[in-house]
Amino acid sequence: MCVPCGQTMDFYSHVLGELKLPESVKVLGLVEAMGEEVRGICLRCAEKDRDKPETTGKKEAAS
């Protein structure tokens, strides 16, 4: 999921697909589904951010 714009995309990972539900989860009740979530910045937002002029975030001192 892209944090700035909210875009979601599905992906598949063989490694993540083999994860097993930990035994400690049984104390929560009956688990019907398990999923993984990756958060970050999509390519479109990263490109927009790259094209922005850099600012230092500091106010210039008055002369």
C-alpha positions, -999 to +999 in steps of 0.1 A: +000+000+000+013+034-009+012+056+022+009+090+004-018+081-022-034+050-008-029+029-039-030-008-032-014-036-053-014-073-050+018-092-051+030-128-046+060-140-027+069-176-025+086-170+008+057-152+024+033-178+010+050-204+031+046-186+064+027-207+090+003-193+116+021-192+150+007-215+177+004-185+201-024-171+179-047-198+191-054-179+223-071-152+202-098-176+188-105-190+154-084-175+127-101-176+093-075-157+072-040-145+073-023-119+051+008-098+048+009-060+041+037-040+027+036-002+031+058+023+013+058+047-016+046+037-051+067+045-081+043+073-092+046+091-058+083+085-057+087+101-091+065+131-081+086+135-050+119+133-070+107+161-093+099+185-064+124+212-058+144+206-027+137+228+004+158+229+035+128+234+058+147+262+075+135+298+075+160+323+062+173+347+088+162+383+084+191+407+075 
